[in-house]
Amino acid sequence: MVLPLEMGWRHLLFENWPVDPAVMDAHLPDELESDTYDGSAWLSVVPFTNVAVRPKGLPAGAGIRLPELNVRTYVTRDGVPSVYFFSLDAQGAASVVGARVFHHLPYYYARISLNSDGRGGVRFRSRRLHPGSRPARYEATYRPTGEGFRAPDNPMAEFLVERYRFYTEAQDGSIRYTDVEHEPWTLYPAEAEIETNTLLTSHGFAEPDADPVYHYSPGLDVVTSRSKRS
């Protein structure tokens, strides 16, 4: 039996572009429907690092650190606002294999670095090296700006981050979901210099015409359930 997990998510950039819902639906499994805000679906890239990843109940000191980079969108099923993952790139080869086999998540091995930029921001670099996968690179420097705020107090931010279930399509074609528990997000306005991003084209999306919406979070602690067949 695969146990629920505990971890911390730290130094996150939420980078979101509006997309035609019809375009997004063409990339989703039939069982899921695009969730929209202001008439648009939203395509999201999220660089961050996991800390203290471990089975639920173990002390934080027993966990591992795992830098990660997600490509995702926002969906609903049975009226539940959720996230759908197209891919999750991560640094640890053993962790990638375990996440694919036991949690049915589309993880890809990548070489990732996450460091301070010396100005209160984060330098993030990722290069996908997974055998047989389409190549993908992402290089960005990002930092918070302005005052922090609670995501539930901002309708758009609430739509983009306050989601407590995520879906994936397993290798056998089944739809899986995992529930997530955490406190509401504290976000900051953010700025980012994106030097390279081939993640979206690796999933068949055209380069977005619109400017992205950026939010930063220092992070929070998370508990995830076991993966379940939908």
C-alpha positions as CSV (number, residue, x, y, z in Angstrom):
1,M,0.0,0.0,0.0
2,V,1.3,3.5,-0.9
3,L,1.1,5.8,2.0
4,P,0.0,9.5,1.9
5,L,2.8,11.9,1.7
6,E,3.9,15.0,3.7
7,M,6.2,17.7,2.3
8,G,6.8,21.4,2.0
9,W,6.5,23.5,-1.2
10,R,8.9,26.4,-1.2
11,H,9.9,29.3,-3.4
12,L,7.1,29.0,-5.9
13,L,6.4,31.1,-9.0
14,F,2.9,30.7,-10.4
15,E,3.2,31.7,-14.1
16,N,-0.2,31.7,-15.9
17,W,-1.4,32.4,-19.4
18,P,-4.9,32.8,-20.7
19,V,-5.8,30.2,-23.4
20,D,-8.9,29.6,-25.5
21,P,-10.9,26.9,-23.7
22,A,-11.5,25.0,-26.9
23,V,-7.7,24.8,-27.4
24,M,-7.2,23.6,-23.8
25,D,-10.1,21.0,-24.0
26,A,-8.3,19.4,-27.1
27,H,-5.4,18.7,-24.8
28,L,-7.4,17.2,-21.9
29,P,-8.8,13.7,-21.4
30,D,-12.5,13.5,-22.3
31,E,-13.4,13.0,-18.6
32,L,-12.2,16.5,-17.6
33,E,-13.4,19.9,-18.5
34,S,-11.4,23.2,-18.6
35,D,-12.2,25.5,-15.7
36,T,-12.3,29.2,-16.8
37,Y,-11.8,32.6,-15.4
38,D,-12.9,35.7,-17.3
39,G,-13.8,33.4,-20.2
40,S,-10.3,31.9,-20.5
41,A,-8.7,28.6,-19.6
42,W,-5.3,29.0,-18.0
43,L,-2.0,27.3,-18.8
44,S,0.4,27.3,-15.9
45,V,4.1,26.7,-15.3
46,V,5.3,26.4,-11.7
47,P,8.9,26.2,-10.6
48,F,9.6,25.4,-7.0
49,T,11.3,23.0,-4.6
50,N,9.8,20.3,-2.4
51,V,11.4,19.9,1.0
52,A,11.1,17.1,3.6
53,V,9.2,14.8,1.2
54,R,8.3,11.6,3.2
55,P,5.5,9.2,4.0
56,K,2.9,10.7,6.3
57,G,3.8,10.3,10.0
58,L,7.6,10.3,9.6
59,P,9.6,13.2,11.0
60,A,10.6,16.0,8.6
61,G,14.3,15.1,9.1
62,A,13.6,11.7,7.3
63,G,12.4,13.5,4.1
64,I,14.3,14.5,0.9
65,R,14.6,17.7,-1.0
66,L,13.3,17.6,-4.6
67,P,13.4,20.6,-7.0
68,E,10.5,20.4,-9.4
69,L,8.9,22.1,-12.4
70,N,5.2,21.6,-13.3
71,V,3.1,22.3,-16.4
72,R,-0.6,22.3,-15.5
73,T,-4.0,23.7,-16.1
74,Y,-7.3,24.1,-14.2
75,V,-10.2,21.7,-14.6
76,T,-13.4,20.6,-13.0
77,R,-15.0,17.2,-12.6
78,D,-18.2,16.6,-10.7
79,G,-18.1,20.3,-9.8
80,V,-14.8,20.1,-8.0
81,P,-12.2,22.8,-9.0
82,S,-9.0,20.9,-9.6
83,V,-5.6,20.9,-11.3
84,Y,-4.5,18.7,-14.2
85,F,-0.8,18.0,-14.6
86,F,0.6,17.7,-18.1
87,S,4.1,17.0,-16.7
88,L,6.2,17.2,-13.6
89,D,10.0,17.5,-14.1
90,A,12.1,16.7,-11.0
91,Q,15.8,16.3,-10.1
92,G,15.8,12.9,-8.3
93,A,15.9,9.9,-10.6
94,A,14.8,7.4,-7.9
95,S,12.0,9.8,-6.9
96,V,10.8,10.2,-10.5
97,V,10.6,6.4,-10.9
98,G,8.7,6.0,-7.6
99,A,6.3,8.8,-8.5
100,R,5.6,7.2,-11.9
101,V,5.1,3.6,-10.6
102,F,3.4,4.2,-7.3
103,H,1.6,7.5,-7.6
104,H,0.8,7.4,-11.4
105,L,2.2,10.9,-12.0
106,P,3.8,12.0,-15.3
107,Y,7.2,12.8,-13.8
108,Y,10.3,13.3,-16.0
109,Y,13.8,13.3,-14.9
110,A,15.5,16.6,-15.3
111,R,18.7,18.4,-14.1
112,I,17.4,21.3,-12.0
113,S,19.1,24.0,-9.9
114,L,17.4,26.5,-7.6
115,N,19.5,29.2,-6.0
116,S,19.3,32.7,-4.6
117,D,20.0,35.5,-7.1
118,G,21.4,37.7,-4.3
119,R,18.6,40.2,-4.6
120,G,15.8,38.5,-2.8
121,G,14.9,36.3,-5.7
122,V,15.4,32.8,-7.1
123,R,17.4,31.6,-10.1
124,F,15.8,28.4,-11.5
125,R,17.3,26.2,-14.2
126,S,15.8,23.0,-15.6
127,R,16.8,20.7,-18.5
128,R,14.8,17.5,-19.1
129,L,16.9,14.4,-19.6
130,H,14.3,11.7,-19.3
131,P,14.9,8.8,-21.8
132,G,12.5,8.9,-24.8
133,S,10.9,12.2,-23.8
134,R,10.6,15.4,-25.8
135,P,13.4,17.8,-24.7
136,A,12.4,20.8,-22.6
137,R,14.3,23.6,-21.0
138,Y,13.3,26.3,-18.6
139,E,15.5,29.1,-17.2
140,A,14.1,32.0,-15.1
141,T,14.8,34.4,-12.4
142,Y,11.9,35.5,-10.2
143,R,11.2,37.5,-7.1
144,P,8.3,38.8,-5.0
145,T,7.3,42.5,-5.3
146,G,4.8,44.4,-3.3
147,E,2.8,43.4,-0.2
148,G,1.7,39.8,0.6
149,F,-2.0,38.9,0.6
150,R,-4.2,35.9,1.3
151,A,-5.2,34.2,-2.0
152,P,-8.8,33.7,-0.9
153,D,-9.1,37.6,-0.7
154,N,-8.4,38.0,-4.4
155,P,-10.8,36.3,-6.8
156,M,-8.3,35.6,-9.6
157,A,-5.6,34.4,-7.2
158,E,-8.1,32.2,-5.5
159,F,-9.0,30.6,-8.8
160,L,-5.4,30.0,-9.7
161,V,-4.1,28.5,-6.5
162,E,-6.8,27.5,-4.1
163,R,-7.3,24.0,-5.4
164,Y,-7.2,20.8,-3.3
165,R,-7.4,18.0,-5.9
166,F,-5.2,17.2,-8.9
167,Y,-5.8,14.9,-11.8
168,T,-3.4,13.0,-14.0
169,E,-3.7,10.5,-16.8
170,A,-1.9,7.2,-15.9
171,Q,0.2,5.2,-18.4
172,D,-2.7,2.8,-18.9
173,G,-5.0,5.7,-19.9
174,S,-7.0,5.7,-16.6
175,I,-7.7,9.0,-14.9
176,R,-6.3,9.3,-11.4
177,Y,-6.7,11.9,-8.7
178,T,-5.0,12.9,-5.5
179,D,-6.4,15.1,-2.7
180,V,-4.3,17.8,-1.1
181,E,-4.5,19.4,2.3
182,H,-2.8,22.7,3.2
183,E,-3.5,26.1,4.7
184,P,-4.7,28.9,2.3
185,W,-1.9,30.4,0.2
186,T,-0.1,33.6,1.0
187,L,0.9,35.2,-2.3
188,Y,3.0,38.2,-3.5
189,P,2.9,40.1,-6.8
190,A,6.0,38.9,-8.7
191,E,8.3,39.8,-11.5
192,A,10.2,37.3,-13.6
193,E,12.8,37.2,-16.3
194,I,12.1,34.1,-18.4
195,E,15.3,33.4,-20.4
196,T,14.2,30.0,-21.9
197,N,10.9,28.1,-21.9
198,T,10.3,25.2,-24.2
199,L,7.9,23.4,-21.9
200,L,4.7,24.6,-23.5
201,T,5.8,23.7,-27.1
202,S,6.9,20.3,-25.8
203,H,3.2,19.6,-25.0
204,G,2.0,20.9,-28.4
205,F,0.9,24.4,-27.2
206,A,1.6,27.4,-29.3
207,E,3.6,30.2,-27.7
208,P,1.0,32.3,-25.8
209,D,0.3,35.8,-27.3
210,A,-0.7,37.3,-23.9
211,D,1.6,38.3,-21.1
212,P,1.6,35.9,-18.2
213,V,0.2,36.6,-14.7
214,Y,2.8,36.1,-12.0
215,H,2.5,35.3,-8.3
216,Y,5.1,34.3,-5.9
217,S,4.8,32.3,-2.6
218,P,7.5,31.5,-0.1
219,G,5.5,28.3,0.4
220,L,3.5,26.1,2.8
221,D,3.3,22.6,4.1
222,V,1.2,19.9,2.4
223,V,-0.3,16.5,3.0
224,T,-1.3,14.5,-0.1
225,S,-3.6,11.4,-0.2
226,R,-2.9,8.2,-2.1
227,S,-3.6,8.2,-5.8
228,K,-7.1,7.0,-6.6
229,R,-8.7,5.8,-9.8
230,S,-11.3,8.4,-10.8
